[in-house]
Amino acid sequence: MRHPLSRKFALAAVIGAISLPSFAAQTSVQSLDAAWASAMQANDIEAVMKIYAHDAVAWFPNEKEARGDAAIRAAYQDLLSANTVLAASESDASYRRMGNVSAGWGKFSLTLQPKAGGNPIVMSGRFSEVAERRNGHWVYIVDHASAEPALAEPAKQ
């Protein structure tokens, strides 16, 4: 006869195994996204750069390809020298992880206050990214963001 606690232990093990994928996702590209949002809101380029691999590639809205940490730093430096980030967020995000590689995609929003004055600007769009676990840390290796396309007006009949 099995001991009643062995059934409880087996049930706990099954529940734990079922919850592992969501925990695994949170410790990969999802954690980078949270770090990115915090770093952007702090206007901290050093914190932003810590989440990119030295050989990463990034495509930002209306910008040329940024390949490598120097080019990615320059792209963020251009943005942060002209603006103060008031808010940074991601929504409708999905995440997948397979071993040491993780992917994420969804929508982003940045609220920027131009340093030259004027009203805040809201920049929104879509993102897709790939991260890799290197030397015990997750880093972006691909970061792609594009502006949300303008909605087409319905055809007049």
FIMIDO-13236 format. One record per residue: residue in one letter; z, y, x of N, C-alpha, C in turn. Coordinates in steps of 0.1 Angstrom, whole numbers, plus 5000, padded with zeros to 4 digits. Layout:
FIMIDO-13236
['A', [Z, Y, X], [Z, Y, X], [Z, Y, X]]
...
***
This chain:
FIMIDO-13236
['M', [5000, 4988, 5008], [5000, 5000, 5000], [5000, 5013, 5009]]
['R', [4992, 5022, 5005], [4991, 5034, 5013], [5002, 5044, 5009]]
['H', [5007, 5051, 5019], [5017, 5061, 5017], [5011, 5073, 5009]]
['P', [5018, 5079, 4999], [5013, 5090, 4992], [5009, 5102, 5001]]
['L', [5016, 5104, 5012], [5013, 5115, 5021], [5000, 5113, 5028]]
['S', [4996, 5101, 5030], [4983, 5098, 5037], [4971, 5104, 5028]]
['R', [4973, 5102, 5015], [4962, 5108, 5006], [4962, 5123, 5007]]
['K', [4974, 5129, 5007], [4975, 5144, 5008], [4969, 5148, 5022]]
['F', [4972, 5141, 5032], [4966, 5144, 5045], [4951, 5143, 5045]]
['A', [4946, 5133, 5039], [4931, 5131, 5038], [4925, 5142, 5030]]
['L', [4931, 5146, 5019], [4926, 5157, 5011], [4926, 5170, 5019]]
['A', [4937, 5172, 5026], [4938, 5185, 5034], [4927, 5185, 5045]]
['A', [4924, 5173, 5051], [4914, 5172, 5061], [4900, 5175, 5055]]
['V', [4897, 5170, 5043], [4885, 5173, 5037], [4883, 5187, 5034]]
['I', [4894, 5193, 5028], [4893, 5208, 5024], [4891, 5216, 5037]]
['G', [4898, 5212, 5048], [4897, 5220, 5061], [4882, 5219, 5066]]
['A', [4877, 5207, 5065], [4863, 5205, 5070], [4853, 5213, 5062]]
['I', [4855, 5214, 5049], [4846, 5221, 5040], [4847, 5236, 5043]]
['S', [4859, 5241, 5047], [4860, 5255, 5050], [4856, 5259, 5064]]
['L', [4854, 5250, 5073], [4850, 5253, 5086], [4837, 5261, 5088]]
['P', [4826, 5258, 5080], [4814, 5266, 5082], [4816, 5281, 5080]]
['S', [4824, 5285, 5070], [4826, 5299, 5067], [4834, 5305, 5079]]
['F', [4844, 5298, 5084], [4852, 5303, 5095], [4843, 5304, 5107]]
['A', [4835, 5294, 5110], [4826, 5295, 5121], [4816, 5307, 5120]]
['A', [4811, 5310, 5109], [4802, 5321, 5107], [4810, 5334, 5110]]
['Q', [4822, 5335, 5106], [4830, 5347, 5109], [4833, 5349, 5123]]
['T', [4832, 5339, 5131], [4835, 5340, 5145], [4822, 5342, 5154]]
['S', [4811, 5345, 5147], [4799, 5346, 5154], [4793, 5360, 5151]]
['V', [4780, 5360, 5146], [4773, 5373, 5144], [4781, 5381, 5134]]
['Q', [4788, 5375, 5124], [4795, 5383, 5114], [4806, 5392, 5121]]
['S', [4813, 5386, 5131], [4823, 5394, 5138], [4816, 5405, 5146]]
['L', [4804, 5403, 5152], [4797, 5414, 5159], [4794, 5425, 5149]]
['D', [4790, 5421, 5137], [4786, 5432, 5127], [4798, 5440, 5124]]
['A', [4810, 5434, 5123], [4822, 5442, 5120], [4825, 5451, 5132]]
['A', [4824, 5446, 5144], [4826, 5454, 5156], [4816, 5465, 5157]]
['W', [4803, 5462, 5154], [4793, 5473, 5154], [4797, 5484, 5144]]
['A', [4801, 5481, 5132], [4804, 5491, 5122], [4816, 5499, 5127]]
['S', [4826, 5493, 5133], [4838, 5500, 5138], [4834, 5509, 5150]]
['A', [4826, 5504, 5159], [4822, 5512, 5170], [4814, 5524, 5166]]
['M', [4805, 5522, 5157], [4797, 5533, 5152], [4805, 5544, 5145]]
['Q', [4814, 5540, 5137], [4823, 5549, 5130], [4832, 5557, 5140]]
['A', [4835, 5550, 5151], [4843, 5557, 5162], [4834, 5565, 5171]]
['N', [4820, 5564, 5169], [4811, 5571, 5178], [4813, 5567, 5192]]
['D', [4815, 5555, 5194], [4819, 5549, 5208], [4808, 5541, 5213]]
['I', [4799, 5547, 5221], [4788, 5540, 5227], [4792, 5528, 5236]]
['E', [4803, 5530, 5243], [4808, 5519, 5252], [4811, 5506, 5243]]
['A', [4818, 5508, 5232], [4821, 5497, 5223], [4809, 5491, 5217]]
['V', [4799, 5499, 5214], [4786, 5494, 5209], [4780, 5485, 5219]]
['M', [4779, 5490, 5231], [4772, 5483, 5242], [4778, 5469, 5245]]
['K', [4792, 5468, 5243], [4799, 5456, 5246], [4794, 5444, 5238]]
['I', [4788, 5447, 5226], [4783, 5436, 5217], [4769, 5432, 5219]]
['Y', [4762, 5438, 5229], [4748, 5434, 5232], [4748, 5427, 5245]]
['A', [4739, 5417, 5246], [4736, 5410, 5259], [4728, 5419, 5267]]
['H', [4729, 5418, 5280], [4722, 5426, 5290], [4707, 5425, 5288]]
['D', [4702, 5413, 5283], [4688, 5411, 5282], [4684, 5411, 5267]]
['A', [4692, 5418, 5258], [4689, 5418, 5244], [4676, 5427, 5242]]
['V', [4671, 5425, 5230], [4660, 5433, 5225], [4664, 5439, 5211]]
['A', [4660, 5452, 5209], [4664, 5458, 5197], [4652, 5466, 5191]]
['W', [4650, 5465, 5179], [4640, 5473, 5172], [4647, 5481, 5161]]
['F', [4648, 5494, 5163], [4655, 5503, 5154], [4644, 5511, 5145]]
['P', [4648, 5516, 5133], [4639, 5523, 5125], [4632, 5534, 5132]]
['N', [4619, 5534, 5131], [4610, 5545, 5136], [4612, 5547, 5151]]
['E', [4616, 5536, 5159], [4618, 5537, 5173], [4609, 5527, 5180]]
['K', [4606, 5529, 5192], [4599, 5519, 5200], [4609, 5508, 5204]]
['E', [4604, 5497, 5208], [4612, 5485, 5212], [4621, 5490, 5223]]
['A', [4634, 5485, 5222], [4644, 5487, 5233], [4647, 5474, 5239]]
['R', [4643, 5471, 5251], [4645, 5458, 5257], [4654, 5460, 5269]]
['G', [4666, 5453, 5269], [4676, 5454, 5279], [4686, 5465, 5276]]
['D', [4698, 5463, 5283], [4709, 5472, 5279], [4706, 5487, 5282]]
['A', [4698, 5490, 5292], [4696, 5505, 5295], [4688, 5511, 5284]]
['A', [4678, 5504, 5279], [4669, 5509, 5268], [4677, 5510, 5255]]
['I', [4686, 5500, 5252], [4694, 5500, 5240], [4704, 5511, 5241]]
['R', [4710, 5513, 5252], [4720, 5524, 5254], [4713, 5537, 5252]]
['A', [4701, 5539, 5257], [4693, 5552, 5255], [4690, 5554, 5240]]
['A', [4687, 5544, 5233], [4684, 5546, 5218], [4697, 5550, 5211]]
['Y', [4708, 5544, 5214], [4721, 5548, 5207], [4725, 5561, 5212]]
['Q', [4723, 5564, 5225], [4727, 5578, 5230], [4719, 5589, 5223]]
['D', [4706, 5586, 5221], [4698, 5596, 5213], [4704, 5599, 5200]]
['L', [4707, 5588, 5193], [4713, 5589, 5179], [4726, 5596, 5179]]
['L', [4735, 5592, 5188], [4749, 5598, 5189], [4750, 5611, 5195]]
['S', [4740, 5615, 5203], [4740, 5629, 5209], [4736, 5639, 5198]]
['A', [4728, 5635, 5188], [4723, 5644, 5178], [4731, 5643, 5165]]
['N', [4739, 5633, 5164], [4747, 5631, 5151], [4761, 5625, 5154]]
['T', [4769, 5628, 5144], [4782, 5621, 5144], [4781, 5611, 5132]]
['V', [4785, 5599, 5135], [4785, 5589, 5125], [4797, 5590, 5116]]
['L', [4795, 5593, 5103], [4806, 5594, 5094], [4810, 5580, 5088]]
['A', [4800, 5572, 5086], [4803, 5559, 5079], [4792, 5549, 5084]]
['A', [4795, 5537, 5085], [4786, 5526, 5089], [4790, 5514, 5081]]
['S', [4781, 5507, 5075], [4784, 5495, 5067], [4772, 5486, 5066]]
['E', [4775, 5474, 5062], [4765, 5464, 5060], [4768, 5457, 5046]]
['S', [4758, 5453, 5039], [4760, 5447, 5026], [4749, 5436, 5024]]
['D', [4751, 5428, 5013], [4742, 5418, 5010], [4739, 5409, 5022]]
['A', [4749, 5407, 5030], [4747, 5400, 5043], [4748, 5384, 5041]]
['S', [4740, 5377, 5048], [4741, 5363, 5049], [4741, 5359, 5064]]
['Y', [4748, 5348, 5067], [4750, 5344, 5080], [4748, 5329, 5082]]
['R', [4743, 5324, 5093], [4742, 5310, 5096], [4745, 5308, 5111]]
['R', [4751, 5297, 5114], [4754, 5294, 5128], [4750, 5279, 5131]]
['M', [4744, 5277, 5142], [4741, 5264, 5147], [4745, 5264, 5162]]
['G', [4757, 5258, 5165], [4761, 5257, 5178], [4764, 5271, 5184]]
['N', [4758, 5274, 5195], [4760, 5287, 5202], [4751, 5298, 5198]]
['V', [4743, 5296, 5187], [4734, 5306, 5182], [4738, 5309, 5167]]
['S', [4737, 5321, 5164], [4741, 5326, 5150], [4731, 5336, 5146]]
['A', [4728, 5336, 5133], [4718, 5346, 5128], [4725, 5353, 5116]]
['G', [4720, 5366, 5113], [4725, 5373, 5102], [4714, 5382, 5097]]
['W', [4715, 5385, 5084], [4705, 5394, 5078], [4711, 5401, 5065]]
['G', [4706, 5412, 5062], [4711, 5419, 5050], [4707, 5434, 5050]]
['K', [4715, 5442, 5045], [4712, 5457, 5044], [4723, 5465, 5052]]
['F', [4719, 5476, 5057], [4728, 5485, 5064], [4727, 5499, 5059]]
['S', [4738, 5507, 5061], [4738, 5521, 5058], [4746, 5528, 5068]]
['L', [4740, 5539, 5073], [4747, 5548, 5082], [4747, 5562, 5076]]
['T', [4758, 5569, 5076], [4759, 5583, 5071], [4761, 5591, 5084]]
['L', [4752, 5600, 5086], [4752, 5608, 5098], [4753, 5623, 5095]]
['Q', [4762, 5629, 5103], [4763, 5644, 5102], [4756, 5650, 5114]]
['P', [4744, 5657, 5112], [4737, 5663, 5123], [4746, 5673, 5130]]
['K', [4746, 5672, 5143], [4755, 5681, 5151], [4749, 5695, 5151]]
['A', [4736, 5696, 5148], [4730, 5710, 5147], [4733, 5717, 5134]]
['G', [4740, 5709, 5125], [4744, 5715, 5112], [4735, 5709, 5101]]
['G', [4739, 5713, 5089], [4732, 5708, 5077], [4739, 5697, 5070]]
['N', [4733, 5692, 5060], [4739, 5682, 5051], [4739, 5668, 5058]]
['P', [4749, 5660, 5055], [4748, 5646, 5060], [4735, 5639, 5056]]
['I', [4731, 5630, 5064], [4719, 5622, 5062], [4724, 5607, 5060]]
['V', [4718, 5601, 5050], [4721, 5586, 5048], [4709, 5579, 5052]]
['M', [4711, 5570, 5062], [4700, 5562, 5067], [4703, 5547, 5063]]
['S', [4694, 5542, 5055], [4696, 5528, 5050], [4684, 5519, 5052]]
['G', [4687, 5506, 5053], [4676, 5497, 5055], [4680, 5483, 5055]]
['R', [4672, 5475, 5062], [4674, 5461, 5063], [4676, 5457, 5077]]
['F', [4684, 5446, 5080], [4686, 5442, 5093], [4684, 5426, 5094]]
['S', [4680, 5422, 5106], [4681, 5408, 5109], [4685, 5407, 5124]]
['E', [4693, 5397, 5127], [4698, 5397, 5141], [4701, 5382, 5145]]
['V', [4701, 5380, 5158], [4704, 5368, 5164], [4715, 5370, 5175]]
['A', [4725, 5362, 5175], [4736, 5363, 5185], [4737, 5350, 5192]]
['E', [4742, 5351, 5204], [4744, 5339, 5212], [4758, 5339, 5218]]
['R', [4765, 5328, 5219], [4778, 5327, 5226], [4775, 5325, 5241]]
['R', [4779, 5336, 5249], [4778, 5336, 5263], [4791, 5338, 5270]]
['N', [4794, 5330, 5279], [4807, 5332, 5287], [4819, 5333, 5277]]
['G', [4819, 5326, 5266], [4830, 5326, 5257], [4830, 5338, 5247]]
['H', [4819, 5346, 5247], [4819, 5358, 5238], [4805, 5358, 5231]]
['W', [4806, 5363, 5218], [4793, 5364, 5211], [4787, 5378, 5214]]
['V', [4774, 5378, 5216], [4766, 5390, 5219], [4753, 5390, 5211]]
['Y', [4748, 5401, 5207], [4735, 5402, 5201], [4725, 5399, 5212]]
['I', [4715, 5391, 5208], [4703, 5390, 5217], [4691, 5395, 5211]]
['V', [4691, 5396, 5197], [4680, 5402, 5190], [4686, 5411, 5179]]
['D', [4682, 5423, 5178], [4687, 5432, 5167], [4675, 5439, 5161]]
['H', [4672, 5437, 5149], [4661, 5443, 5142], [4665, 5450, 5130]]
['A', [4663, 5463, 5129], [4666, 5471, 5117], [4653, 5479, 5113]]
['S', [4651, 5479, 5100], [4640, 5487, 5095], [4644, 5495, 5083]]
['A', [4638, 5506, 5082], [4641, 5515, 5070], [4637, 5509, 5057]]
['E', [4645, 5511, 5047], [4642, 5506, 5034], [4629, 5513, 5029]]
['P', [4619, 5505, 5025], [4607, 5512, 5021], [4609, 5520, 5008]]
['A', [4601, 5530, 5006], [4601, 5538, 4994], [4596, 5529, 4983]]
['L', [4602, 5531, 4971], [4598, 5523, 4960], [4585, 5529, 4955]]
['A', [4576, 5520, 4952], [4563, 5525, 4946], [4565, 5529, 4932]]
['E', [4558, 5540, 4928], [4558, 5544, 4915], [4550, 5535, 4906]]
['P', [4554, 5532, 4894], [4546, 5524, 4885], [4532, 5530, 4883]]
['A', [4522, 5521, 4882], [4508, 5526, 4880], [4507, 5532, 4866]]
['K', [4501, 5543, 4865], [4499, 5549, 4852], [4487, 5543, 4845]]
['Q', [4489, 5540, 4832], [4478, 5534, 4825], [4471, 5543, 4815]]
***
